[in-house]
Amino acid sequence: MFYDRTVLENGIIVITEKIDTVRSVALGVWVAAGSRDERDDEAGVSHFIEHMMFKGTKSRSAMEISEAFEQLGAEVNAFTSKEYTCYYSRVIDKHAPDAFGILADMVTDSVMDEDACKSEREVVLEEISRAEDTPDDKVHDLFAQALWPDHPIGQPVLGRVDTVGGFLPPAIFSYTGRRYRSGDVVVAAAGNVEHADVVRMVTDLLADLPAGPRAERTLAAPGAGRHVDVLTKDTEQAHICWGTLGLPAAHEDRFVMGVLDTVLGGGMASRLFQEIREKRGLAYAVFSYHGQYVDTGCVTIYAGTRPDNTVQVVRLISDEVDKVLADGITAAELDRARESMKGSLVLGLENTSNRMMRLGRSEMGGTEILSIDQLVERIEAVTLGDVLRVAADTLGGARTLAVVGPHETAEIEKLLP
């Protein structure tokens, strides 16, 4: 096996991949807490806590945290998603213990004082405002809420102004008490580091985490249905998200979905890019992606176009999807997509941060961790018949359309059968 995995007595999972040909180590503390885990009155608290972890601990101020990482020459950051939060750093191998010590201090001993909360609330409110003023970002949140109107995955990661504006220490500690226990944590590392050394660091430095099993997560079958949502806004472009329900993260057909996505809108040679941008010049940005979560997924196509072209672009998207449903893809497209996926995979995994991220995401999502050779085999095994079958299972379902731009709902409603 190319990686090592240990479950500590308190439930923390440690997973590492040793790469002795590099001089860096990427370290990540992953917590099974994301926007899907929040109550309605807590919307955005997972992301807010991510911010607060950098605002100071009992032994370090916010400035001292920043200075300590800079002194190590380290990269440091964090992100929150719908299903987890990750605090991570990449550093020269000899500084790995020090970098992890700072991350552990942040996660276990953050002060979360009221003044810092009030200050950081304003920062996050500005982040929400920026997202609202960025229609090519906003449309993806609008699409998720339309696709999953009654499912927790539809909730936006940033939360809402009315909830974030009221966050104070009691609400934060209530949430961390439920979601930041030892069983909720995975530590992933990749690079020039020994597994036993990481286990010792985690055992020593995360000992103060509240003990407890992984918090239960409400899993739900998404309701399939036709949905249209329009945010009428005076923009220079109309921003379009067209899509359907997809496959969950651990689904056996996820590699088939990857091939289908690549052919449809995954690159410059994709059908949508060629038809909408290259042949007709109707968009600068047009692409597709497949989002995958524990219990659901999505297939999403995005395009930004001048409002006069919205109807034509939506119809072209529908036409290209219908062609795939009727005839599948060609052998040449299959070969090109497989090679593209393999190239992206291999190039991406030459980076220790990407390798650490792969370990952490797989452990968080409950998917098997495959070697590069195994991944290549899975991609190579995809057939034309597989693609046609998965297209029917996903793209053949009820469709969702979200638009941000100078359009009314009644106008867009007509575009979706």
Beta strands, then each sheet from edge to edge (+ up, - down):
strand 1: 4-7
strand 2: 13-18
strand 3: 24-31
strand 4: 75-80
strand 5: 85-92
strand 6: 185-191
strand 7: 227-232
strand 8: 238-245
strand 9: 286-292
strand 10: 297-305
strand 11: 399-405
sheet 1: 1+ 2- 6- 3+ 5- 4+
sheet 2: 7+ 11+ 8- 10+ 9-
end
